[in-house]
Amino acid sequence: MDHLWSPWRYRYVTRATGQTACIFCEKAAPGPDRENLVLFRGRHNLVLLNLYPYTNGHLMIAPYAHVATLEEAGGEVLAEMMLLIRRAEICLRAVYHPQGLNIGMNLGECAGAGVAGHIHMHVLPRWTGDSNFMTTVAETRVMPESLETTYENLAAAWSAAHTAAGEAGA
């Protein structure tokens, strides 16, 4: 069996457990979307960039409601979340031309959820060979663009996709 180590995550995970406020509830509150890296606000969910991305374009979709499980989330919340995942795929493919995508959710702290009390879906573009020795050996991620540039690129694509779809919500 192979083991993949990501020691750089330890600082993030241990710091996240000391937080008292829910980051998703804070970002869902009215505020400056650009500063909060919020790309889109739907009826039931928001789309935002991950502050600690695995790759450029790593975004998350979280409901406004503070729920810890899919069982607690309403049907409309989950349906909109899936539509937003589809929109995220379209935008990420248009902007970054990835060879694949990771789409997933960790439910519960022991399953790897950094924010265990508030469900959120991760959507990440991936390329062949995008993980390298820097993460393992130097505890460093090499990100070719800033979060501000990622925000600009994806906000423009999201707006264009929203206009093209002519949808009021997701």
trRosetta pair geometry for C-beta under 8 A, 3 or more apart (Angstrom, degrees):
i j d omega theta_ij theta_ji phi_ij phi_ji
5 136 6.0 91 73 -132 92 93
6 9 4.5 46 119 -5 108 116
6 135 6.4 -29 -124 160 81 114
6 136 7.6 -72 -94 -91 48 65
7 10 5.7 -25 -170 -2 56 117
7 136 7.8 91 13 -144 96 45
7 139 5.4 -64 86 -102 103 106
8 11 6.7 -45 -175 23 48 106
8 12 7.5 38 138 -7 68 108
8 135 6.5 -97 9 -160 133 75
8 139 4.3 149 -73 -165 93 78
8 140 7.1 162 -86 -55 143 22
8 141 7.0 -174 111 -31 167 91
9 12 5.3 -62 -158 43 50 112
9 13 5.7 45 150 -21 83 108
10 13 5.9 -57 -139 40 29 106
10 14 6.0 19 165 -11 66 111
11 14 6.3 -61 -142 42 23 103
11 15 6.1 20 160 -16 62 113
12 15 6.0 -63 -147 40 25 107
12 16 6.1 27 157 -24 64 110
12 52 5.4 94 -119 -150 144 171
12 114 6.7 -37 141 -128 105 129
13 16 5.7 -53 -144 33 28 113
13 17 6.8 30 157 -23 61 102
13 114 6.3 -113 -106 -116 67 83
14 17 6.0 -49 -151 27 33 111
14 18 7.3 29 152 -16 59 104
15 18 6.0 -62 -163 33 39 110
15 19 7.5 53 144 -39 65 93
16 19 5.7 -36 -163 1 44 118
16 114 4.8 -77 -167 -176 173 86
16 115 6.7 -108 -175 -68 123 65
17 109 7.8 65 -101 -136 105 129
19 22 7.9 117 129 -88 121 27
19 23 7.0 -12 166 -43 162 92
21 25 7.0 -124 176 70 84 111
21 26 5.6 68 144 -54 123 119
22 25 4.0 68 80 11 111 110
22 26 6.6 179 89 -12 56 83
22 66 5.9 130 46 -122 173 119
22 115 6.5 97 -150 -165 79 123
22 117 6.2 -101 -102 84 119 115
22 118 5.1 103 -165 -30 128 140
23 26 5.6 -54 -148 37 32 114
23 27 6.3 26 156 -15 67 108
23 115 5.8 -111 34 -88 105 145
23 118 7.8 -156 54 54 69 144
24 27 5.8 -53 -141 41 32 107
24 28 6.1 36 155 -25 64 108
24 46 7.8 167 -163 54 85 114
24 62 4.3 -109 -143 148 131 159
24 66 7.5 149 86 -104 109 76
24 115 6.3 143 -13 131 107 160
24 118 4.4 -165 43 133 136 150
24 120 6.1 -156 -85 -68 142 127
25 28 5.6 -53 -142 34 30 114
25 29 6.9 43 154 -32 60 96
25 66 5.5 -1 -73 -77 119 114
25 118 6.8 -140 -33 -93 87 152
26 29 6.1 -48 -161 15 32 113
27 31 7.7 -105 -145 51 38 127
27 36 5.0 151 -135 178 84 122
27 37 7.7 -45 -136 61 129 80
27 38 5.9 158 177 -70 102 110
27 46 6.6 -163 122 96 103 151
27 48 5.7 -20 167 -63 149 166
27 62 7.7 82 73 59 123 136
28 46 5.5 -167 -104 -4 77 139
28 62 7.3 -108 -63 100 112 111
28 64 4.8 142 -162 -127 141 73
31 35 7.2 -90 144 69 102 112
31 36 5.6 90 98 -35 117 139
32 35 3.9 45 99 22 119 115
32 36 6.1 146 86 -8 63 93
33 36 5.8 -71 -140 52 28 101
33 37 7.9 -108 168 63 57 9
33 38 4.1 -93 -148 69 82 103
33 39 7.6 152 172 -60 114 12
33 41 7.5 -107 -104 -29 128 110
34 37 7.5 27 -178 -76 29 33
34 38 7.9 -71 -44 47 21 72
34 151 6.5 105 -148 156 72 144
34 155 7.8 -6 -103 -77 84 157
36 48 6.9 -62 136 -130 85 130
37 48 5.1 87 108 -170 86 92
37 49 4.0 -90 175 43 122 101
37 51 6.8 174 22 -75 158 77
37 147 6.4 -49 -103 169 127 119
37 151 5.8 -114 -130 -93 73 122
38 41 6.6 26 163 -56 126 90
38 46 5.6 -40 -144 178 110 123
38 47 7.2 110 -164 77 63 51
38 48 4.7 -41 -101 -94 54 99
39 47 4.6 -54 64 103 104 101
39 48 6.2 176 5 -98 81 35
39 49 6.8 100 -37 -36 107 79
39 59 6.7 -22 3 -137 141 139
39 151 7.1 -153 -84 -144 88 73
39 154 5.6 -53 -117 121 138 112
39 155 5.6 -146 -135 -90 82 70
39 158 5.2 135 167 -25 112 167
40 46 6.7 172 91 -157 56 57
40 47 4.2 23 48 38 97 114
40 84 7.2 -174 89 -136 135 112
40 87 7.8 -23 27 114 171 145
40 158 5.5 -137 -53 174 118 141
40 162 7.4 170 -118 -68 128 136
41 46 5.1 -16 -108 -109 65 90
41 47 7.9 -134 -63 22 32 72
42 45 4.9 15 50 58 120 73
42 46 6.9 -162 22 -82 75 37
42 47 7.6 70 -17 -18 100 94
42 80 5.3 162 137 175 149 130
42 84 6.2 -104 -33 -72 147 126
42 169 5.3 61 -158 -180 93 83
42 170 5.0 17 -124 -76 137 73
43 76 7.5 -59 100 154 123 117
43 80 6.3 -137 53 -102 93 158
43 169 4.9 -35 -15 -131 108 119
43 170 7.7 -75 15 -36 90 80
44 63 5.7 -30 154 -137 86 89
44 64 6.3 -125 -170 14 42 100
44 65 7.5 -22 -166 -3 86 100
44 74 7.6 -116 -143 65 144 108
44 76 5.7 160 -51 122 154 92
44 77 4.3 -145 161 -108 139 66
44 80 4.7 134 48 45 114 150
44 81 7.6 -76 98 -43 112 79
45 61 5.4 26 167 179 133 91
45 62 6.3 163 -153 85 86 30
45 63 5.1 -57 -94 -97 79 49
45 64 6.8 -136 -91 -21 28 72
45 77 6.6 117 -52 -159 97 74
45 80 5.4 177 10 112 114 114
45 81 5.3 129 -61 -84 160 73
45 84 5.8 -115 91 -8 137 159
45 170 7.7 33 51 -91 112 109
46 61 7.4 -179 88 -148 38 54
46 62 6.0 -16 57 62 82 81
46 64 6.8 89 -17 -71 97 76
47 59 6.0 22 -180 166 90 129
47 60 7.4 170 -152 86 51 43
47 61 5.3 -19 -101 -99 75 78
47 84 5.7 -161 -69 -174 117 125
47 87 7.9 -91 -72 89 160 119
47 88 6.7 -169 -141 -78 133 108
47 158 7.3 180 89 -126 144 146
48 59 6.5 171 92 -157 29 86
48 60 5.8 -20 66 61 78 88
48 62 7.3 -26 24 18 108 107
49 53 7.0 -44 176 -65 92 118
49 58 7.0 83 -162 83 71 64
49 59 5.4 -60 -103 -104 46 78
49 60 7.7 75 175 16 8 81
49 147 6.0 143 126 -157 150 99
49 150 6.0 112 -123 111 143 122
49 151 6.0 -87 -23 -81 145 84
49 154 7.3 143 -75 50 106 150
50 53 4.6 127 80 -84 106 68
50 54 7.6 11 87 1 152 71
50 58 4.3 -47 33 117 126 106
50 59 6.4 -158 -16 -108 82 22
50 60 5.5 97 -70 -24 86 107
50 122 7.1 26 -65 -128 137 96
51 147 7.3 9 -130 -113 51 154
53 56 6.6 82 127 -92 152 27
53 57 7.5 118 -156 51 143 35
53 58 3.5 158 -141 39 96 127
53 124 7.6 149 -163 -118 89 105
53 141 7.7 176 88 143 70 158
53 143 6.8 92 75 -109 114 133
53 147 7.5 163 -8 -96 124 93
53 150 7.7 175 -36 -100 164 177
54 58 5.3 123 36 -87 73 148
54 102 7.9 -16 75 50 147 142
54 124 5.6 -5 63 -132 116 150
54 141 7.4 -138 -146 -127 35 142
55 58 5.4 127 56 -49 63 101
55 124 5.3 106 38 -172 111 104
55 125 5.8 -123 110 70 136 73
55 126 6.6 -176 -19 -91 165 54
55 127 7.9 151 -144 9 145 89
55 130 6.0 8 -105 163 125 141
55 143 7.8 156 -156 -115 32 86
56 96 6.7 169 99 -109 100 133
56 125 7.4 -30 84 55 66 117
56 143 5.8 128 -64 -159 89 90
56 144 6.3 -63 -34 50 142 82
56 145 5.3 67 -123 45 142 100
56 150 5.4 -154 -164 -94 87 120
57 92 5.2 106 176 -129 133 99
57 95 6.7 164 -104 89 124 122
57 96 5.0 -61 -50 -37 156 151
57 98 7.6 -141 77 -47 156 126
57 124 6.9 119 97 -149 87 50
57 125 4.5 18 86 11 142 116
57 150 6.1 -150 -68 -149 46 113
57 154 6.7 143 -127 -70 74 126
58 122 6.9 -16 -168 -165 91 98
58 123 7.5 163 -153 84 46 50
58 124 4.6 1 -110 -107 82 91
58 125 7.8 -117 -67 23 55 69
59 88 5.9 -147 74 -140 130 125
59 92 7.7 -144 16 -70 116 116
59 122 7.7 152 87 -154 39 51
59 123 5.3 -16 67 62 85 97
59 124 7.9 173 26 -78 54 51
59 154 7.0 162 -61 -169 138 163
60 120 4.8 16 180 167 118 119
60 121 6.5 153 -158 76 64 47
60 122 5.6 -30 -100 -98 82 56
60 123 7.3 171 -90 18 30 76
61 81 5.5 138 130 -146 129 81
61 84 4.9 141 -128 109 142 131
61 85 6.3 -105 8 -67 155 73
61 88 6.9 -114 -47 -39 120 143
61 120 6.6 163 77 -161 41 70
61 121 4.5 -10 54 55 97 103
61 123 6.9 45 -12 -11 102 115
62 118 6.3 34 -160 147 124 108
62 119 7.0 162 -136 97 75 56
62 120 3.9 -26 -87 -105 96 98
62 121 7.6 -172 -69 20 51 65
63 67 6.4 3 68 29 137 107
63 73 5.9 176 -28 -127 161 115
63 77 4.7 17 -113 -163 132 124
63 81 6.9 -53 -64 -69 89 117
63 118 7.9 -147 57 -172 81 87
63 119 6.6 33 16 70 106 98
65 72 7.9 -154 128 132 124 100
65 73 6.9 153 75 -118 127 72
65 74 7.6 87 14 5 160 99
65 77 6.5 -63 27 -101 122 151
66 117 6.7 5 179 138 98 99
66 118 5.3 -61 -141 -99 68 100
67 72 3.8 -173 -159 105 117 120
67 73 5.0 170 86 -67 155 73
67 77 8.0 88 25 125 143 166
67 118 7.0 82 53 -131 39 53
67 119 5.9 -23 91 8 84 107
68 72 6.4 61 45 20 61 148
68 107 7.5 102 158 -158 71 85
68 108 7.7 68 170 -77 106 61
68 116 6.6 21 -142 145 106 67
68 117 4.9 -56 -89 -148 103 44
68 118 6.9 -46 -89 -60 56 25
68 119 6.6 124 -164 -41 18 82
69 72 4.8 100 61 3 81 99
69 73 7.4 -142 101 -8 48 86
69 107 6.1 64 -116 -155 69 126
69 119 6.8 123 -103 -58 5 123
70 73 5.5 -54 -151 29 41 114
70 78 6.7 67 -157 -98 92 127
70 105 8.0 99 -60 110 110 156
70 107 7.2 -67 -14 -92 90 141
70 119 6.5 116 -67 -112 59 161
73 77 4.5 -119 -179 88 99 134
73 78 5.4 115 118 -53 121 94
73 81 7.9 6 165 -17 151 143
73 119 6.4 -69 -49 43 131 147
74 77 4.7 100 60 3 77 105
74 78 7.1 -153 96 -2 41 88
75 78 5.9 -60 -146 41 32 106
75 79 6.0 32 157 -21 68 108
76 79 5.7 -52 -140 37 31 112
76 80 6.3 29 160 -16 64 106
77 80 6.2 -61 -152 39 25 106
77 81 6.3 30 150 -25 62 108
78 81 5.4 -49 -146 31 33 118
78 82 6.7 34 155 -19 64 100
79 82 6.0 -54 -156 32 32 109
79 83 6.8 29 149 -15 64 105
80 83 5.5 -55 -150 38 38 112
80 84 6.2 37 152 -19 69 106
80 169 6.4 -82 -124 149 115 127
80 170 4.8 178 -153 -48 79 134
81 84 5.7 -58 -148 38 30 111
81 85 6.4 37 150 -24 64 102
81 121 6.1 123 -178 -4 114 138
82 85 5.5 -47 -148 30 35 115
82 86 6.7 37 151 -18 63 100
83 86 5.6 -51 -154 34 35 113
83 87 6.5 35 147 -18 65 104
83 169 7.7 60 95 108 150 101
83 170 3.6 91 104 123 127 145
84 87 5.4 -48 -145 37 38 113
84 88 6.2 45 151 -24 66 102
84 170 5.1 -101 -58 -142 76 113
85 88 5.5 -50 -148 34 32 115
85 89 6.6 37 151 -22 63 101
85 103 6.1 76 -161 -150 121 134
85 121 6.1 -55 -85 127 113 151
85 123 6.1 173 -138 -78 75 132
86 89 5.7 -50 -152 31 33 113
86 90 6.6 33 150 -19 64 103
87 90 5.6 -53 -151 35 34 113
87 91 6.3 28 154 -14 67 108
87 158 7.1 65 155 -134 114 80
87 161 5.8 139 -155 127 91 140
87 162 7.6 40 -149 -72 136 73
87 165 7.7 -61 -104 -30 108 156
87 170 6.5 -153 -18 172 136 83
88 91 5.9 -59 -145 41 30 107
88 92 6.0 26 160 -17 67 110
88 123 4.4 65 135 104 144 168
89 92 6.0 -57 -140 40 25 107
89 93 6.2 24 160 -17 63 110
89 101 6.1 -75 -119 -43 90 172
89 103 7.7 -30 -73 -69 105 134
89 123 7.0 -113 -63 -161 65 131
90 93 6.1 -61 -150 38 24 108
90 94 6.4 20 155 -18 62 111
90 161 5.4 127 107 -127 128 142
91 94 5.7 -58 -146 37 30 110
91 95 6.1 12 163 -7 68 112
91 154 5.8 76 153 -147 128 80
91 157 4.1 125 -147 124 92 122
91 158 5.4 5 -103 -73 151 65
91 161 5.6 -95 -71 -15 92 148
92 95 6.2 -63 -138 45 27 99
92 96 5.5 -29 -176 33 68 115
92 98 6.2 -12 146 5 104 122
92 101 6.6 101 96 -104 146 120
92 123 6.8 -150 -31 142 149 110
92 125 4.7 -169 177 -64 120 109
92 154 7.6 4 -81 -113 62 108
93 96 7.3 -69 -110 58 15 74
93 97 6.7 56 -170 -101 52 35
93 98 6.6 -90 -101 36 58 82
93 125 7.8 168 -72 -110 46 114
94 97 8.0 -13 -180 -61 7 64
94 157 5.2 159 84 -142 126 127
94 161 7.6 -171 7 -63 153 114
95 153 4.9 110 -153 155 133 112
95 154 6.1 -74 -24 -84 169 64
95 157 5.0 -90 -52 -44 112 154
96 125 4.6 57 94 159 146 177
98 101 6.1 104 94 -70 142 71
98 125 3.4 -161 -55 -168 144 97
98 126 5.6 83 -173 48 125 38
98 127 5.7 -117 -142 -62 73 76
99 126 6.6 -73 63 101 78 71
99 127 5.1 97 13 -126 105 53
99 128 5.6 -8 52 -21 162 84
100 125 7.8 133 84 -166 44 51
100 126 4.5 -31 78 70 90 108
100 127 7.7 173 31 -78 78 26
101 123 6.5 -12 -176 -167 118 78
101 124 6.5 151 -161 77 65 49
101 125 5.9 -41 -103 -107 76 44
101 126 6.2 170 -98 13 20 93
102 122 6.8 -11 114 113 98 106
102 123 7.5 168 87 -150 58 32
102 124 4.4 -1 53 55 99 105
102 126 5.8 81 -20 -37 90 127
103 121 6.8 7 -173 176 81 107
103 122 7.0 -180 -144 90 36 61
103 123 5.2 8 -107 -108 82 73
103 124 7.8 -166 -69 25 45 65
104 121 7.1 173 95 -154 17 71
104 122 5.6 -14 64 55 68 99
105 119 6.4 16 -163 -165 131 92
105 120 6.9 171 -126 85 94 38
105 121 5.0 -51 -71 -102 103 64
105 122 6.9 166 -81 11 47 78
106 111 4.6 176 -171 118 85 97
106 112 4.1 -99 -143 78 152 88
106 113 4.1 -170 106 -66 101 69
106 114 7.8 82 66 -4 134 63
107 111 5.5 23 64 56 50 157
107 113 6.3 29 -129 -49 9 134
107 116 8.0 81 -177 -150 37 73
107 119 6.8 -7 -103 -108 86 96
108 111 4.5 82 68 9 90 108
108 113 5.8 138 68 12 21 125
108 116 5.6 30 -150 -148 25 109
109 112 8.0 124 179 -5 30 9
109 113 5.8 -81 -86 59 34 91
109 116 4.2 -39 -57 -75 76 148
113 116 4.2 117 94 -94 123 63
115 118 5.2 -28 137 49 115 96
115 120 6.7 43 66 9 118 128
126 130 5.8 -148 -159 30 64 145
127 130 4.4 106 58 -53 82 115
129 132 7.2 38 172 -72 75 91
131 135 6.4 -56 -160 24 83 141
132 135 6.7 119 67 6 56 91
132 142 7.3 -14 50 25 126 123
133 136 5.8 -72 -153 50 47 102
133 137 4.9 12 166 2 89 122
133 138 7.7 72 130 1 75 93
134 137 6.6 -63 -119 52 18 91
134 138 5.1 -39 -158 43 60 117
134 140 4.9 -70 168 80 98 92
134 141 7.0 122 112 -114 115 20
134 142 5.2 57 75 -23 167 107
135 138 7.6 -10 -47 57 7 74
135 139 7.3 30 -170 -124 40 22
135 140 6.8 -119 -92 70 38 41
135 141 5.8 34 -93 -87 93 66
143 146 7.7 101 118 -90 119 28
145 149 4.2 -104 176 83 113 134
145 150 5.7 138 105 -52 115 81
145 153 7.9 30 136 -7 160 138
146 149 4.8 99 56 6 79 99
146 150 7.0 -138 99 -2 44 86
147 150 5.4 -52 -146 39 36 115
147 151 6.1 42 152 -25 67 103
148 151 5.6 -51 -149 33 30 115
148 152 6.5 32 151 -20 63 103
149 152 5.6 -50 -148 34 34 113
149 153 6.3 31 155 -16 66 107
150 153 5.9 -59 -148 39 29 109
150 154 6.1 12 162 -5 67 113
151 154 6.3 -66 -141 46 24 99
151 155 5.7 26 163 -24 65 113
152 155 6.0 -56 -139 35 21 110
152 156 6.6 19 161 -16 59 108
153 156 6.3 -63 -158 35 25 107
153 157 6.5 15 153 -11 63 111
154 157 5.5 -56 -143 43 37 110
154 158 5.8 41 156 -25 70 106
155 158 5.7 -51 -141 36 28 112
155 159 6.3 30 157 -19 62 107
156 159 5.9 -56 -149 36 28 111
156 160 6.4 26 154 -16 63 109
157 160 5.7 -57 -147 39 31 111
157 161 6.1 29 156 -17 67 108
158 161 5.8 -56 -145 39 29 108
158 162 6.1 31 155 -21 64 109
159 162 5.7 -54 -145 36 28 113
159 163 6.3 28 156 -18 64 107
160 163 5.8 -55 -147 37 29 110
160 164 6.2 29 155 -19 64 109
161 164 5.7 -54 -143 38 30 112
161 165 6.2 27 158 -17 65 109
162 165 6.0 -59 -146 38 26 107
162 167 6.7 -98 -154 53 67 88
163 166 7.2 24 175 -69 34 54
167 170 6.4 -44 133 79 145 46
